[in-house]
Amino acid sequence: MEIRIGIVNTGRELNFESADSADSVREAVTSALESGAPHVSFTDDKGNSFIVPTAGLAYIELGTEDVRRVGFVA
């Protein structure tokens, strides 16, 4: 699943692929914001970790969990 994170006062967005489901990412972000946690962390498909301060979150876009098809369908 593709995740895009917009950060306040930054022209670029954080964009990565994750094996986590949309529901688990949504739950992690929601619980971090509701509890007043200073940051929320994510892990991508390659094992890289991203720690984003919750005060700097502008938006989080969760992509679809569909697998991309390669080739031609008859």
C-alpha positions in Angstrom: 0.0 0.0 0.0 1.3 3.5 -0.8 1.4 6.1 1.9 1.9 9.8 1.3 2.4 12.1 4.3 2.3 15.9 4.0 4.4 17.8 6.5 3.6 21.4 7.5 5.9 24.1 6.1 7.6 21.6 3.7 7.2 21.6 0.0 7.8 17.9 -0.4 5.8 15.0 0.9 7.0 11.7 2.4 6.0 8.9 0.0 6.7 5.2 0.6 5.2 1.7 0.2 4.2 -0.3 3.2 3.0 -3.9 3.9 0.7 -2.6 6.7 -3.0 -2.5 6.0 -4.8 0.9 5.7 -6.8 0.1 8.8 -3.6 -0.5 10.9 -2.0 2.7 9.7 -5.2 4.7 10.3 -5.5 3.3 13.8 -1.8 4.1 14.6 -2.2 7.7 13.4 -5.5 8.2 15.2 -4.3 6.8 18.5 -1.1 9.0 18.3 -3.1 12.1 17.7 -5.8 11.4 20.3 -3.2 10.5 23.0 -1.1 13.5 22.3 2.0 11.5 21.3 4.9 13.6 20.1 5.5 11.4 17.0 4.2 8.5 15.0 6.4 5.9 13.3 6.0 3.9 10.1 8.0 1.1 8.4 8.2 0.6 4.7 8.5 -2.6 2.6 12.3 -2.4 2.7 12.5 -2.1 6.5 13.3 1.6 6.7 11.7 3.5 9.6 10.1 6.9 9.4 9.4 9.0 12.6 7.1 11.9 11.9 6.2 14.5 14.6 2.4 14.6 15.0 2.5 18.4 15.3 3.9 18.7 11.8 1.3 16.4 10.1 -0.6 18.3 7.3 -2.3 15.2 5.8 -1.9 11.4 5.3 -3.1 9.8 2.1 -3.5 6.0 2.2 -3.4 4.3 -1.2 -5.3 1.2 -2.3 -4.2 -2.2 -1.2 -4.7 -3.7 -4.7 -1.8 -5.6 -6.2 -0.7 -4.0 -9.5 -1.1 -6.3 -12.5 1.7 -6.7 -15.0 1.2 -7.8 -18.6 -1.8 -8.1 -20.8 -5.1 -9.7 -19.9 -6.8 -11.7 -22.6 
